[in-house]
Amino acid sequence: MTKTEEIAALFNQNVMSTYCPGRALVKGSGTRVWDADGNVYLDFAAGIAVLNTGHSHPVVVEAIRAQAGKLMHVSNLYYTENQARLAHKLGEIIPGAKSFFCNSGAEANEGMVKLARLWGSEEGRYEVICMRNSFHGRTLATAAATGQDKVKKGFEPMPAGFVHADFNDLESVKALVNDKTVAVMLEAVQGEGGVVPADAEFIAGIRALCDEKNLLMLFDEVQCGMGRTGNWFGFQMFGVEPDAFTLAKALGSGFPIGAVVAGKKLNELFKPGHHASTFGGNPLACAAALATIKVIEDEELVIAAAEKGALIREGLEQFVEKYEHVTAVRGAGLMLGMVLDQPAKPLVDKMAEIGLLTLATAENVVRMLPPLNLKDNEIEEALEIMDDCLAEMHGVEQEEEA
Ligand SMILES: *Cc1c(COP(=O)(O)O)cnc(C)c1O
């Protein structure tokens, strides 16, 4: 029995089978991870857009170590400096914003929806217009907000108050507005939906619609935030200001933390008793997030995401030219999708075998979300693995390079 098989047996006996893991990973550094049997991989999945600073960045590790030895947790019945500093930092990125902290993306989205409902409550407005193919989480309300039937099936009845328009189709959004509508909620780049970026006109149209009808514009930045798209936040690609947005995944470099960040219209609305979280914003999580932001700033990783993203994209565009079954490349910064004319999973599995971890998304999309500080030679290496696996998939003999 290999070490991986040993871990898998223990795991499968005792953990509910909500996932179907293959490898057992035991160590990570930068863009590389190692499995229990000593195999090494380039990690272009990065914990699903969590490890924007790479695996175990020394600055993040040290911040967590130091804080763990000082004060890990106190309840939110006390002031803690790290939470204040983190909220101040997020407020600097978006002027005037105030934050609420929680522990995950779904929880952040629930909090944002509660905030929107509270805002609309006096007028009896509660309905949120969401997008088809969106993903907002797995709690009941965020599954209801999600625009994919597969996350709802078997769990009905879904909580009321969510309706769905077509992404990038402004008319379909307008058609859903009624006297119960309180907000429009969307991702700047749909991640789980297949790495589909919003159109600039669509986003501008939503902002104008929200202004005209007095609706809130809410962004789910859980996956595309924190520098991923080559901007601090995905909505900044379009030059719009949302009324609130959520963060989670990359905010703590792997330490669980989520946030609702709200602008002027909403930031004074929550009063004591309205909303809470035991762990939310505790000193340890906030130390991880502060260190994460420091690394992104000091190492200029927002610009890096744009530059490295362009490099990978160039390589992927060549595959569209070269390989019949690669039909398109889309995304923003280091949030990239290579679209196939067939299921992506066999290719993703094959690449993993050779040493490149990616994600199969929306059936036929190979999704890539590498650390923002990956190196040029790691990009070359990854593109070579992709090239080899695509050649094999197409039954082409690769010429050996001299
Ligand atoms: C992952 C994700 C979520 C859910 O985050 P969890 O931390 O898993 O609850 C919500 N929205 C988007 C866009 C995501 O990618």
The ligand as a Gaussian input file, in Angstrom:
#p B3LYP/6-31G(d) Opt

LIG

0 1
 C      -15.968000      29.600000      -3.847000
 C      -16.991000      30.632000      -4.088000
 C      -17.998000      30.901000      -3.157000
 C      -18.187000      30.082000      -1.909000
 O      -17.114000      30.204000      -1.036000
 P      -16.970000      29.172000       0.192000
 O      -15.818000      29.713000       0.968000
 O      -16.719000      27.828000      -0.406000
 O      -18.247000      29.197000       0.941000
 C      -18.864000      31.949000      -3.417000
 N      -18.759000      32.679000      -4.526000
 C      -17.814000      32.455000      -5.462000
 C      -17.734000      33.320000      -6.664000
 C      -16.894000      31.408000      -5.276000
 O      -15.986000      31.160000      -6.218000

